[in-house]
Amino acid sequence: MSLSRFKLVFFVPADSTRDILDHLFRKFPDELGKIGEYEQCAFITRGTGQFMPKGSAIPTIGKVGQLEFVDEDRVELVVNDKGKHEEIKQAIKELKNVHPYEEVAYDVYKLEDF
Protein backbone atom coordinates (compact mmCIF):
# COMPACT_ATOMS: atom_id res chain seq x y z
CA MET A 1 0.00 0.00 0.00
CA SER A 2 1.48 3.38 -0.98
CA LEU A 3 1.23 6.38 1.27
CA SER A 4 0.11 9.77 -0.03
CA ARG A 5 0.58 13.08 1.67
CA PHE A 6 -1.67 16.09 1.39
CA LYS A 7 -1.63 19.56 2.85
CA LEU A 8 -4.96 20.63 4.30
CA VAL A 9 -5.40 24.40 4.55
CA PHE A 10 -8.43 25.91 6.24
CA PHE A 11 -9.60 29.25 7.55
CA VAL A 12 -11.15 29.65 10.98
CA PRO A 13 -12.10 32.47 13.38
CA ALA A 14 -8.98 33.05 15.49
CA ASP A 15 -10.74 32.28 18.77
CA SER A 16 -11.68 28.78 17.50
CA THR A 17 -8.31 27.69 16.11
CA ARG A 18 -6.92 26.00 19.22
CA ASP A 19 -10.11 24.00 19.92
CA ILE A 20 -10.35 22.79 16.32
CA LEU A 21 -6.68 21.77 16.13
CA ASP A 22 -6.82 20.01 19.50
CA HIS A 23 -9.91 18.09 18.38
CA LEU A 24 -8.46 17.09 15.00
CA PHE A 25 -5.11 16.00 16.49
CA ARG A 26 -6.92 13.92 19.14
CA LYS A 27 -9.20 12.30 16.55
CA PHE A 28 -6.46 11.62 13.95
CA PRO A 29 -3.16 11.32 15.86
CA ASP A 30 -1.41 9.25 13.18
CA GLU A 31 -2.81 11.01 10.12
CA LEU A 32 -2.74 14.75 10.85
CA GLY A 33 0.27 16.92 11.58
CA LYS A 34 2.89 14.14 11.67
CA ILE A 35 6.22 14.94 10.03
CA GLY A 36 8.92 12.39 10.79
CA GLU A 37 9.38 12.18 14.55
CA TYR A 38 7.26 15.31 15.15
CA GLU A 39 3.53 15.40 15.75
CA GLN A 40 0.80 18.06 15.97
CA CYS A 41 2.69 20.16 13.40
CA ALA A 42 0.76 23.09 11.96
CA PHE A 43 1.47 26.51 10.54
CA ILE A 44 -0.91 29.28 11.56
CA THR A 45 -1.08 32.71 9.96
CA ARG A 46 -3.36 35.50 11.23
CA GLY A 47 -5.33 37.61 8.78
CA THR A 48 -8.69 39.15 8.06
CA GLY A 49 -11.43 37.20 6.34
CA GLN A 50 -14.42 38.84 4.71
CA PHE A 51 -17.77 37.51 3.58
CA MET A 52 -21.35 38.58 2.98
CA PRO A 53 -24.07 36.07 3.87
CA LYS A 54 -26.83 35.98 1.26
CA GLY A 55 -30.23 34.40 0.74
CA SER A 56 -31.02 31.65 3.22
CA ALA A 57 -27.59 31.66 4.90
CA ILE A 58 -27.54 31.22 8.67
CA PRO A 59 -24.27 32.96 9.58
CA THR A 60 -22.44 32.22 12.82
CA ILE A 61 -20.98 35.72 12.65
CA GLY A 62 -22.60 38.71 10.94
CA LYS A 63 -25.97 39.26 9.29
CA VAL A 64 -27.47 38.37 5.93
CA GLY A 65 -26.77 41.09 3.38
CA GLN A 66 -24.04 42.76 5.47
CA LEU A 67 -20.33 42.56 4.64
CA GLU A 68 -18.45 41.09 7.63
CA PHE A 69 -14.75 41.19 8.53
CA VAL A 70 -13.35 38.63 10.96
CA ASP A 71 -9.93 37.98 12.53
CA GLU A 72 -9.18 34.54 11.12
CA ASP A 73 -6.32 32.08 11.08
CA ARG A 74 -5.09 30.25 8.01
CA VAL A 75 -4.13 26.80 9.30
CA GLU A 76 -1.91 24.44 7.30
CA LEU A 77 -1.20 20.84 8.24
CA VAL A 78 0.00 17.64 6.62
CA VAL A 79 -2.36 14.69 6.19
CA ASN A 80 -0.82 11.25 5.82
CA ASP A 81 -3.12 9.11 3.69
CA LYS A 82 -2.89 5.38 3.03
CA GLY A 83 -3.52 5.90 -0.68
CA LYS A 84 -7.29 5.75 -1.20
CA HIS A 85 -7.99 9.29 0.04
CA GLU A 86 -10.03 8.00 2.98
CA GLU A 87 -7.94 9.81 5.60
CA ILE A 88 -8.13 13.18 3.86
CA LYS A 89 -11.88 12.72 3.30
CA GLN A 90 -12.42 11.84 6.98
CA ALA A 91 -10.30 14.80 8.12
CA ILE A 92 -12.37 17.21 5.99
CA LYS A 93 -15.64 15.68 7.20
CA GLU A 94 -14.55 16.08 10.83
CA LEU A 95 -13.32 19.63 10.18
CA LYS A 96 -16.76 20.51 8.84
CA ASN A 97 -18.40 18.90 11.90
CA VAL A 98 -16.42 20.96 14.43
CA HIS A 99 -15.96 24.23 12.52
CA PRO A 100 -18.20 27.10 13.64
CA TYR A 101 -18.98 28.34 10.11
CA GLU A 102 -21.91 27.12 8.06
CA GLU A 103 -19.60 26.96 4.99
CA VAL A 104 -16.00 25.96 5.68
CA ALA A 105 -13.31 27.41 3.40
CA TYR A 106 -10.53 24.88 2.84
CA ASP A 107 -7.99 23.77 0.23
CA VAL A 108 -6.28 20.43 -0.31
CA TYR A 109 -2.90 20.10 -2.02
CA LYS A 110 -1.25 16.80 -2.98
CA LEU A 111 2.37 16.75 -1.79
CA GLU A 112 5.18 15.11 -3.71
CA ASP A 113 8.46 13.73 -2.32
CA PHE A 114 11.68 14.88 -3.96
Secondary structure, DSSP 8 states (H G I E B T S, - for coil): ---EEEEEEEEEEGGGHHHHHHHHHHH-TTTBS-BTTB-S--EEEEEEEEE---TT---SSS-TTS-EEEEEEEEEEEEEE-SSSHHHHHHHHHHHHH-SSSS--EEEEEE---
